[in-house]
């Protein structure tokens, strides 16, 4: 038994609306332990929708539709489903009464076009919509097929799913098992390199392990199917431990943890403090740190030193070194880190200077070149060069720079005696 999610709406195909409904339903199905292997997005076209239904009924037993339940001519979901199964539409007076009451409550009269929303396939049950005018249906047109329809408005669909669909599915025997996942996060290693290291784990039946990559970070999702979250965690924990051991320092956290939150935990545990000096990231590093509740325990503040006079005046960067090496250099990165640490009297000073683009690059110093400086508690100081590439774009280069700086500090905090 499996489910399939079918999202209806030309606006989804055009990219005008983000398809958050599919993500929500996928997460909800996992919580119920209902596997689903396919998602389909189809425009407001009855023939193409019938083709989708034809395919879906051949490979899934639960079909979940969102969208196409409104009063306009292009809202064709119920009409097309009924036509596919050869069943007439019938007008349900209780739906008309409900819609009329909602319009009256808003001081408006129901328009004739809204009567269309009262037409549902003969034999289908109404899936109530307390907040909107478009009800859904729960219908079993065949013994092995169950259909749910929901409006495309996310808030309406969420409520209807939780209040009606979930109890229905549980009453039918679903929800006895759950699919529970944990996401392990890694920085400083590529997806292919990590996948090679953990290759024997990628073919496990339960729990399963799958790699994902995005914006400099790699994740391993461990998913277990069990009768409870506690039982699923018991399956996940030994695999999680082994994966962490294999990855070593490249592993930094799990689930909702970020590099900023992990660094904060380490600083707090050591009773140490941090200040930052930023050029190309324009305050992005400080923002990441201050997004963590309670970060004032360890983060004193920072300097955004875009202009060289700020580097010289506030951070005590030597003018002759700026002239000789340029603002984007290892020497300047180190002096920025020492300068902010000294100015703000912190245990650690972390700096970033680079070329985020889209302009400003040269043959010797291209867009994407970044230097990170780190000054430590024993007056040690070092710099690290990174080349994030000319094609990544300004926003991504800034993000990679800030997270890489945090990762450098994390590794130092973990390995320093």
Secondary structure as GFF3:
##gff-version 3
##sequence-region A 1 417
A	DSSP	beta_strand	3	8	.	.	.	ID=ss1
A	DSSP	alpha_helix	10	13	.	.	.	ID=ss2
A	DSSP	alpha_helix	20	31	.	.	.	ID=ss3
A	DSSP	beta_strand	36	42	.	.	.	ID=ss4
A	DSSP	alpha_helix	46	57	.	.	.	ID=ss5
A	DSSP	beta_strand	62	66	.	.	.	ID=ss6
A	DSSP	alpha_helix	77	84	.	.	.	ID=ss7
A	DSSP	beta_strand	89	91	.	.	.	ID=ss8
A	DSSP	alpha_helix	93	105	.	.	.	ID=ss9
A	DSSP	three_ten_helix	112	118	.	.	.	ID=ss10
A	DSSP	beta_strand	119	121	.	.	.	ID=ss11
A	DSSP	beta_strand	125	127	.	.	.	ID=ss12
A	DSSP	beta_strand	136	142	.	.	.	ID=ss13
A	DSSP	beta_strand	145	150	.	.	.	ID=ss14
A	DSSP	alpha_helix	154	160	.	.	.	ID=ss15
A	DSSP	pi_helix	161	165	.	.	.	ID=ss16
A	DSSP	alpha_helix	166	171	.	.	.	ID=ss17
A	DSSP	beta_strand	178	187	.	.	.	ID=ss18
A	DSSP	alpha_helix	191	197	.	.	.	ID=ss19
A	DSSP	three_ten_helix	199	203	.	.	.	ID=ss20
A	DSSP	beta_strand	208	214	.	.	.	ID=ss21
A	DSSP	beta_strand	217	226	.	.	.	ID=ss22
A	DSSP	alpha_helix	229	247	.	.	.	ID=ss23
A	DSSP	three_ten_helix	248	250	.	.	.	ID=ss24
A	DSSP	beta_strand	251	254	.	.	.	ID=ss25
A	DSSP	alpha_helix	259	270	.	.	.	ID=ss26
A	DSSP	beta_strand	274	278	.	.	.	ID=ss27
A	DSSP	alpha_helix	284	290	.	.	.	ID=ss28
A	DSSP	three_ten_helix	295	297	.	.	.	ID=ss29
A	DSSP	beta_strand	299	304	.	.	.	ID=ss30
A	DSSP	alpha_helix	308	313	.	.	.	ID=ss31
A	DSSP	alpha_helix	319	325	.	.	.	ID=ss32
A	DSSP	alpha_helix	330	344	.	.	.	ID=ss33
A	DSSP	beta_strand	348	354	.	.	.	ID=ss34
A	DSSP	beta_strand	369	375	.	.	.	ID=ss35
A	DSSP	beta_strand	381	387	.	.	.	ID=ss36
A	DSSP	alpha_helix	394	415	.	.	.	ID=ss37
###
